[in-house]
Amino acid sequence: MARDYYEILGVSRNADKEEIKHAYRRLARKYHPDVNKEDGAEERFKEINRAYEVLSEPETRARYDRFGEAGVGSAAGAGYQDFSDLGGFADIFESFFSGFSGGGGQQTRRRSGPTRGDDLRLDLKLDFREAIFGGEKEIRISHLETCTTCTGSGAKPGTRPRGCPTCSGSGQVRRATRTPFGSFTQVSVCPTCNGSGQVIEDKCDVCGGSGQRQEAKKLKINIPAGVDNGTKLRVSSEGDAGLRGGPPGDLYVFLSVNDDPEFQRDGISILSTVRISYLQAILGCQLQINTVDGPVEHEIPPGIQPNTVLTLEGHGVPRLGNPVSRGDHLVTVVVDIPTKTTVEERELLEKLAKIRNDRVGKGGIEGFLGGLFQR
C-alpha cells in the first residue's frame, strides 16, 4: 500500500511550497545514494523524490489532494529529481562533492559574497480585545546590526582584511578523492577563514571582528483585526543583518491570545452567557448585554426557555483581512431558579399555582417552578 506523500516528507497537509522544499532538501541530503550506502537508502531516496515531484507542483498537488495517487498517475517519474529549482545538485551536496575540478569558482563567489541575515522569531501575547480589534503594538527585539565603526568589515578602522594564506583567498581547500564512481575533487570550507577568503589581523574593537553588533530596539507593528492563536506576522527586514553587505532577514511574530473572563471565541463568533430570574423568563424584559463593543440593549421575549441562544448580529470577530465583515455574538440565556423564597413570595406563587391548577406537593415552590419550565 502506497505511503502518504506528506508523511514521506514529514510535512502537514497545509504546508506551503517553501516548507515542502526545505523538507525535501533535508531528506535528499540524508538518503542520496552517493552519500548513504545503507540498505534501502536508494529506494527511500526515490520515494522522497516522487513525493516532492507531486507536491512541489500546484496542479499535481491539487489532483493528489483530491484523488490520491490515482489522480497523479505517472505524471512524474520515480527517478531522480531535477535539482535546477533548488540551486543545483552541487548546492545540495556541496559538503560531500564539489563536482570536478574547475567547478569550485562559483561556490567560492557564493561563500565570499553577500549573505542574507537570519530570520528571527518573537512570541507575542495579546489581550482578548486586542486580537479582535487589532491596532498598533510596540515590541522590543534584540538582533544583529551591521557594526557602524567598521561598516561590517570586522577590521579596525584604517586597516583592512587580507587574503587568507591557507586557501589563497578562495575560501576553500581541495582534496582529490578516488571513489568507485571515479575521481572527484572534494572541496571543503577553509578552516582558517571559515570560507570568507580573508583573515583579519587587526580586529575592530567594537564588534571583535564579526562585523556585527547585538542591538536592542523598539518597533511598532500593526496587528490586523481578527487575529487568533497561532497567527504569524512577518515584519520585513527586521531580522539579523546580513554579512558582507547582504540584506537583513525578516522578523516573524507568532501571536497567542489571553483568555477573557467573560467572553469566549469560536472562529469569528463570540460566546457568552447572561443570567435572568425566573420571573424575567416568564414575563420577558429589556436586558443590557455586555459585548466587546460595549453594553447592548436586547429584548428577552416572554416565556424564554433556559439555554436559549440569542444572536447579536455583527458583534463578533472581524474576518482576518476583511475587518468590515464581522461574525455574531451568541448569548446563552441561563435562568436562575431560587432555592429559597420569602413567605410573601411563597404565598403569591401558591396562589398562581392554584390559578393554573398545578399541583405543588412536597416539592413546594421548587416543584412548581420545575413544572413551569417543563411546559
Residue pairs with C-beta under 8 A, 6 or more apart in sequence:
2 69
3 47
5 50
5 51
5 54
5 55
5 64
5 69
6 12
6 13
6 15
6 51
6 55
8 47
8 48
8 51
9 20
9 23
9 24
9 27
9 48
9 51
9 52
9 55
10 23
10 27
11 19
11 20
11 23
13 65
15 23
17 56
20 52
20 55
20 56
21 52
21 56
21 86
24 48
24 51
24 52
24 56
24 81
24 86
25 86
25 92
27 48
28 45
28 48
28 49
28 81
28 92
29 35
29 92
29 93
29 95
30 36
31 41
31 42
31 44
31 45
31 48
32 41
32 45
32 92
32 93
33 41
33 42
33 45
34 93
34 96
34 97
34 181
35 93
35 96
36 45
45 80
46 78
46 79
46 80
47 78
49 78
49 79
49 80
49 81
50 76
50 78
52 81
53 60
53 76
53 77
53 81
54 60
54 61
54 64
54 72
54 75
54 76
55 61
55 64
56 85
57 76
60 72
60 75
60 76
63 71
63 72
63 75
64 71
64 72
83 89
83 91
83 92
86 92
90 97
90 98
90 99
90 103
90 107
94 107
94 187
95 188
96 186
97 184
97 186
97 187
98 104
98 107
98 172
98 174
98 184
98 185
98 186
98 187
99 184
99 185
100 184
100 185
101 174
101 185
103 185
104 170
104 172
104 174
104 185
104 187
107 172
107 187
108 170
108 171
108 172
108 197
111 171
111 172
111 189
111 195
111 196
111 197
112 171
112 195
112 196
112 197
112 198
112 244
113 244
113 246
114 242
114 243
114 244
114 245
114 246
114 247
115 242
115 243
115 244
115 246
116 242
116 246
116 247
116 248
116 249
117 144
117 239
117 240
117 241
117 242
117 243
117 246
117 247
117 248
117 249
118 144
118 239
118 240
118 249
119 239
119 240
119 249
119 250
119 251
119 252
120 141
120 143
120 238
120 239
120 240
120 249
120 250
120 251
120 252
121 251
121 252
121 253
121 254
122 139
122 141
122 251
122 252
122 253
122 254
123 253
123 254
123 256
124 137
124 139
124 253
124 254
124 255
124 256
125 255
125 256
125 257
125 258
126 137
126 223
126 227
126 255
126 256
126 257
126 258
127 257
127 258
127 260
128 257
128 258
128 259
128 260
128 263
128 265
128 292
129 260
129 292
130 137
130 223
130 257
131 223
131 226
131 227
131 228
131 255
131 257
132 225
132 226
132 270
132 292
132 317
132 318
133 225
133 292
133 318
134 222
134 223
134 224
134 225
134 226
134 227
134 318
134 323
135 222
135 223
136 220
136 221
136 222
136 223
137 220
137 221
137 222
137 223
138 218
138 219
138 220
139 218
139 219
139 220
139 221
139 253
140 216
140 217
140 218
140 219
141 216
141 217
141 219
141 238
141 251
142 214
142 215
142 216
142 217
143 214
143 215
143 217
143 238
143 239
143 240
143 241
143 251
144 212
144 213
144 214
144 215
144 240
144 241
145 212
145 213
145 215
145 241
146 152
146 211
146 212
146 213
146 241
147 154
147 204
147 206
147 207
147 210
147 211
147 212
147 213
149 157
149 204
149 205
149 206
149 207
150 156
150 157
150 204
150 206
150 207
150 211
152 211
152 212
152 241
152 243
152 244
152 245
153 160
153 161
153 200
153 204
153 211
154 161
154 200
154 203
154 204
154 207
154 209
154 210
154 211
155 161
155 200
155 202
155 203
155 204
155 209
156 202
156 203
156 204
156 205
157 204
159 201
159 202
161 196
161 198
161 199
161 200
161 201
162 198
162 199
162 201
163 169
163 197
163 198
163 199
164 171
164 190
164 192
164 193
164 196
164 197
164 198
164 199
165 192
165 199
166 173
166 190
166 191
166 192
166 193
167 173
167 190
167 192
167 193
167 197
169 197
169 198
170 190
170 197
171 189
171 190
171 193
171 195
171 196
171 197
172 187
172 188
172 189
172 190
172 195
173 187
173 188
173 189
173 190
173 191
174 185
174 186
174 187
175 185
175 186
175 187
175 188
176 183
176 184
176 185
176 186
177 183
177 184
177 185
177 186
178 184
189 195
190 197
192 199
193 199
196 244
200 209
203 209
204 211
206 213
207 213
211 243
211 244
212 240
212 241
212 243
219 235
219 238
219 251
221 233
221 235
221 253
223 233
223 255
224 233
224 320
224 321
224 323
225 318
225 320
225 323
226 268
226 317
226 318
226 319
226 320
226 321
226 323
227 233
227 255
227 257
227 320
228 255
228 257
228 265
228 320
229 255
229 256
229 257
230 254
230 255
230 256
231 254
231 255
231 320
232 252
232 253
232 254
232 255
233 252
233 253
233 255
234 250
234 251
234 252
234 253
235 250
235 251
235 252
235 253
236 250
237 247
237 248
237 249
237 250
238 248
238 250
238 251
239 248
239 249
239 250
239 251
240 248
240 249
241 248
242 248
242 249
257 265
262 272
262 290
263 270
263 271
263 272
263 292
264 270
264 271
264 272
265 271
265 317
266 330
267 317
267 327
268 316
268 317
268 318
268 319
268 326
268 327
269 316
269 317
269 327
269 328
269 329
269 330
270 291
270 292
270 315
270 316
270 317
270 327
270 328
270 329
270 330
271 329
271 330
271 331
271 332
272 289
272 290
272 291
272 329
272 330
272 331
272 332
273 331
273 332
273 333
273 334
274 287
274 289
274 310
274 331
274 332
274 333
274 334
275 334
275 335
275 336
276 285
276 287
276 300
276 304
276 333
276 334
276 335
276 336
277 335
277 336
278 335
278 336
278 337
278 338
278 369
278 372
278 373
280 287
280 300
281 300
281 303
281 304
281 305
281 306
281 333
281 335
281 373
282 302
282 303
282 372
283 302
284 299
284 300
284 301
284 302
284 303
284 304
285 299
285 300
286 297
286 298
286 299
286 300
287 297
287 298
287 299
287 300
288 295
288 296
288 297
288 298
289 295
289 296
289 297
289 298
289 310
289 312
289 331
290 296
291 312
291 315
291 329
292 315
292 329
293 315
296 312
296 315
298 310
298 312
298 331
300 310
300 333
304 333
304 335
305 333
305 335
305 373
306 333
306 334
306 335
306 373
307 332
307 333
307 334
308 332
308 333
309 330
309 331
309 332
309 333
310 330
310 331
310 332
310 333
311 328
311 329
311 330
311 331
312 328
312 329
312 330
312 331
313 328
314 326
314 328
315 326
315 328
315 329
316 326
316 327
316 328
316 329
317 326
317 327
318 324
318 325
318 326
318 327
319 325
319 326
319 327
335 373
337 366
337 369
337 370
337 373
338 365
339 366
341 349
341 365
345 365
346 364
346 365
349 365
349 368
350 360
350 365
350 368
352 368
353 359
353 360
353 368
358 368
358 371
358 372
360 367
360 368
361 367
363 370
